[in-house]
Amino acid sequence: MKTIEKVHIIPLGFERSVAVKPIRVLGGVRAHVITIGGKFAEKYELHEKQRYFERAVVADLEKLGLEVKVHYADLFDFRMAVGAIAEVVVEEKSAGSEVYLNLSSHGRLVSVASALVGWYHGVRMFYVFAERYARDEEEERMYGRSVCEKPVIFEIPSLEFVKLSEEERYAISLIYSQREHGKDYMKLRDLSERLEIQFPHIYSFSGEGRRKGQELLNKVNRRVVSRLEARGLIEKEKVGRNVILMLTKLGEFFALLG
């Protein structure tokens, strides 16, 4: 029987104790630290300070016996923060892990991004109440900006979030992926063909030629396109003989949520 692994996701700012101390209480086998580093490091001042906290937290977690993985992202870019956190959440949920997301280990903007990802994917989230703030640089290096000796952990209540069907999520991700090819749209016909390949049990039709193609388009319109359009996630436009689909700003956000 497979053991369920408890995994922590820690978007990290200038914090240490609020990132590490809760894990002493909650336990875990693995931690993902998401922070500003790598190619994003020199974009901001104080990147050396961030590097210090990254190394300190990784060392502290490894002393607790956790496997630690570090991921770099520009966490001051809200969309990138959402995407980076969601990517790790989806990876661990797909592996069957019990996921915990720390909302207190970074600033307010990233906490909002984390909460949205956590609510959407239904993972456990918590906030750690600090006893006080660090009084000087020495204390900050030891504890981070928030001093936490005995963690008081508040688990964030779950909320019902608008959930998309597997077909809808796949369609949004396909349209979003067109950016890799320098486009911000996808032809309805191309999307329909990809859905037919991905979901043959749903989009399987007898016959061939134009009639089969029209049946496929009608079903994709009914099951996917009309619903996404009604929710304000995509826009549809006729260009010549083609119908093209584009994501709205809200649709892009759902694509990042994964």
C-alpha positions as CSV (number, residue, x, y, z in Angstrom):
1,M,0.0,0.0,0.0
2,K,1.4,3.4,-1.0
3,T,2.1,5.8,1.9
4,I,0.7,9.3,1.5
5,E,3.6,11.8,1.6
6,K,3.2,15.1,3.4
7,V,4.7,17.9,1.4
8,H,5.2,21.6,2.1
9,I,5.3,24.4,-0.4
10,I,7.1,27.5,0.9
11,P,7.1,30.8,-1.2
12,L,10.0,32.4,0.6
13,G,10.9,36.1,1.3
14,F,13.1,37.4,4.1
15,E,11.7,34.8,6.5
16,R,13.2,31.8,8.3
17,S,11.5,30.8,11.6
18,V,7.9,31.0,10.2
19,A,9.0,28.9,7.3
20,V,10.7,26.2,9.3
21,K,9.1,26.0,12.8
22,P,5.6,24.9,11.6
23,I,7.2,21.8,9.9
24,R,8.5,20.7,13.3
25,V,4.8,20.5,14.4
26,L,3.2,19.3,11.2
27,G,5.9,16.9,9.9
28,G,6.7,16.2,6.3
29,V,9.0,14.4,3.9
30,R,9.6,17.0,1.3
31,A,9.6,20.8,0.9
32,H,9.5,23.0,-2.1
33,V,11.1,26.5,-1.6
34,I,9.9,29.0,-4.2
35,T,11.9,32.2,-4.2
36,I,13.5,35.0,-6.2
37,G,16.8,33.7,-7.5
38,G,18.6,32.3,-10.5
39,K,18.0,34.5,-13.6
40,F,15.6,36.7,-11.6
41,A,18.0,37.5,-8.7
42,E,19.7,40.7,-9.9
43,K,16.4,42.2,-11.1
44,Y,15.9,43.5,-7.5
45,E,18.0,45.0,-4.8
46,L,18.8,42.9,-1.8
47,H,19.1,39.7,-3.9
48,E,22.1,38.7,-1.7
49,K,19.9,39.0,1.3
50,Q,17.3,36.7,-0.3
51,R,20.1,34.3,-1.2
52,Y,21.1,34.2,2.5
53,F,17.5,33.2,3.6
54,E,17.2,30.7,0.8
55,R,20.4,28.9,2.0
56,A,19.4,29.2,5.7
57,V,15.9,27.8,5.2
58,V,17.2,25.0,3.0
59,A,19.8,24.0,5.6
60,D,17.3,24.2,8.4
61,L,14.8,21.9,6.5
62,E,17.5,19.4,5.6
63,K,18.4,19.2,9.3
64,L,14.8,18.2,9.9
65,G,15.3,15.3,7.5
66,L,13.3,16.8,4.6
67,E,14.2,16.5,0.9
68,V,14.3,20.1,-0.3
69,K,13.7,21.4,-3.9
70,V,14.3,25.0,-4.8
71,H,12.4,26.8,-7.6
72,Y,13.2,30.3,-8.9
73,A,10.5,32.7,-10.0
74,D,9.9,36.5,-10.0
75,L,7.5,36.5,-7.1
76,F,6.8,40.2,-7.5
77,D,5.2,39.4,-10.8
78,F,1.8,38.3,-9.6
79,R,1.0,36.1,-12.7
80,M,4.4,34.4,-12.5
81,A,3.9,33.8,-8.8
82,V,0.6,32.2,-9.4
83,G,2.0,30.0,-12.2
84,A,5.1,28.9,-10.2
85,I,3.1,28.0,-7.1
86,A,0.4,26.2,-9.1
87,E,2.9,24.2,-11.1
88,V,4.4,22.7,-7.9
89,V,0.9,22.1,-6.3
90,V,-0.3,20.3,-9.4
91,E,2.9,18.2,-9.6
92,E,2.5,17.0,-5.9
93,K,-1.2,16.5,-6.0
94,S,-0.8,14.4,-9.2
95,A,1.6,12.3,-7.2
96,G,-0.9,11.8,-4.5
97,S,0.8,13.9,-1.9
98,E,-0.9,15.7,1.0
99,V,0.1,19.3,0.2
100,Y,0.5,22.1,2.8
101,L,1.0,25.7,1.6
102,N,2.6,28.3,3.9
103,L,0.9,31.7,3.5
104,S,3.2,33.5,6.1
105,S,6.7,33.0,4.6
106,H,6.5,35.8,2.1
107,G,4.8,39.2,1.7
108,R,1.2,40.1,1.1
109,L,1.1,39.9,-2.7
110,V,2.5,36.4,-2.7
111,S,0.2,35.4,0.1
112,V,-2.7,36.3,-2.1
113,A,-1.3,34.4,-5.0
114,S,-0.7,31.3,-2.7
115,A,-4.3,31.5,-1.3
116,L,-5.9,31.6,-4.7
117,V,-3.8,28.6,-5.8
118,G,-4.6,26.8,-2.6
119,W,-8.3,27.4,-2.8
120,Y,-8.5,26.4,-6.4
121,H,-6.7,23.1,-6.0
122,G,-8.1,22.3,-2.5
123,V,-4.8,22.0,-0.7
124,R,-4.3,22.7,3.0
125,M,-3.1,26.2,3.8
126,F,-1.9,27.7,7.0
127,Y,-0.7,31.0,8.5
128,V,1.8,31.2,11.3
129,F,1.4,34.0,13.8
130,A,4.7,35.5,14.7
131,E,5.4,36.6,18.3
132,R,7.1,39.8,17.2
133,Y,9.3,41.3,14.5
134,A,13.1,41.1,14.6
135,R,14.7,43.9,16.6
136,D,18.0,44.1,14.7
137,E,20.0,42.6,11.8
138,E,21.4,39.8,14.0
139,E,17.9,38.7,15.0
140,E,16.7,39.0,11.5
141,R,19.4,36.6,10.3
142,M,18.6,34.2,13.0
143,Y,14.8,34.3,12.7
144,G,13.8,36.2,9.6
145,R,11.7,39.4,9.8
146,S,9.1,37.5,11.9
147,V,10.3,36.0,15.1
148,C,8.6,32.6,15.8
149,E,9.8,30.4,18.7
150,K,6.6,28.5,19.4
151,P,4.5,28.5,16.2
152,V,0.8,29.3,16.5
153,I,-0.6,27.8,13.3
154,F,-4.0,28.9,11.9
155,E,-5.3,26.6,9.2
156,I,-7.1,28.6,6.4
157,P,-10.7,27.4,5.8
158,S,-11.4,25.9,2.4
159,L,-13.7,27.6,-0.1
160,E,-15.6,26.4,-3.1
161,F,-13.9,27.8,-6.1
162,V,-15.2,27.9,-9.7
163,K,-13.9,24.6,-11.1
164,L,-13.5,23.8,-14.8
165,S,-14.0,20.4,-16.4
166,E,-11.0,18.5,-17.6
167,E,-11.9,19.4,-21.2
168,E,-12.2,23.1,-20.3
169,R,-8.9,23.1,-18.5
170,Y,-7.2,21.3,-21.4
171,A,-8.7,23.8,-23.9
172,I,-7.5,26.8,-21.9
173,S,-4.0,25.4,-21.6
174,L,-3.8,24.7,-25.3
175,I,-4.9,28.3,-26.2
176,Y,-2.4,29.7,-23.7
177,S,0.4,27.5,-25.0
178,Q,0.1,29.2,-28.4
179,R,2.2,32.0,-27.0
180,E,5.2,29.8,-27.3
181,H,4.6,30.0,-31.1
182,G,4.2,33.8,-31.0
183,K,0.3,33.7,-31.2
184,D,-2.3,34.7,-28.7
185,Y,-5.1,32.7,-30.4
186,M,-6.0,29.2,-31.6
187,K,-8.3,28.2,-34.4
188,L,-11.5,26.4,-33.3
189,R,-10.8,23.7,-35.8
190,D,-7.3,23.0,-34.4
191,L,-8.7,23.0,-30.9
192,S,-11.4,20.5,-31.9
193,E,-8.9,18.2,-33.4
194,R,-6.7,18.2,-30.3
195,L,-9.8,17.6,-28.1
196,E,-10.7,14.6,-30.3
197,I,-7.3,13.1,-29.8
198,Q,-7.2,13.8,-26.0
199,F,-10.7,12.7,-25.3
200,P,-11.6,10.0,-27.9
201,H,-14.3,8.6,-25.6
202,I,-16.2,11.9,-25.8
203,Y,-15.4,13.1,-29.3
204,S,-15.8,9.9,-31.3
205,F,-18.1,10.0,-34.4
206,S,-18.9,7.6,-37.1
207,G,-18.6,8.6,-40.7
208,E,-16.0,10.8,-42.2
209,G,-15.3,14.0,-44.2
210,R,-17.3,17.2,-43.8
211,R,-20.2,15.7,-41.9
212,K,-17.9,14.2,-39.2
213,G,-15.9,17.5,-39.0
214,Q,-19.1,19.5,-38.5
215,E,-20.4,17.1,-35.8
216,L,-17.0,17.5,-34.0
217,L,-17.2,21.3,-34.2
218,N,-20.7,21.4,-32.9
219,K,-19.9,19.2,-29.9
220,V,-16.8,21.2,-29.0
221,N,-18.8,24.4,-29.3
222,R,-21.5,23.0,-27.0
223,R,-19.4,21.3,-24.4
224,V,-16.4,23.6,-24.2
225,V,-16.4,26.8,-26.2
226,S,-19.9,28.1,-25.2
227,R,-19.2,27.4,-21.5
228,L,-15.9,29.1,-21.5
229,E,-17.3,32.1,-23.4
230,A,-20.3,32.4,-20.9
231,R,-17.8,32.5,-18.0
232,G,-15.8,35.2,-19.6
233,L,-12.7,33.1,-20.1
234,I,-12.4,33.2,-23.8
235,E,-13.5,35.4,-26.7
236,K,-14.5,34.1,-30.2
237,E,-14.0,35.9,-33.5
238,K,-14.7,35.0,-37.1
239,V,-11.7,35.7,-39.4
240,G,-12.4,34.8,-43.0
241,R,-13.5,31.1,-42.9
242,N,-11.9,30.5,-39.5
243,V,-13.2,31.0,-36.0
244,I,-10.4,31.9,-33.7
245,L,-10.4,31.7,-29.9
246,M,-8.5,34.0,-27.5
247,L,-8.2,34.0,-23.8
248,T,-9.5,37.0,-21.8
249,K,-7.4,38.3,-18.8
250,L,-9.5,36.1,-16.6
251,G,-8.9,33.1,-18.9
252,E,-5.2,33.7,-18.7
253,F,-5.4,33.6,-15.0
254,F,-7.2,30.3,-15.0
255,A,-4.6,28.9,-17.4
256,L,-1.9,29.8,-14.9
257,L,-3.8,28.1,-12.1
258,G,-3.4,24.9,-13.9
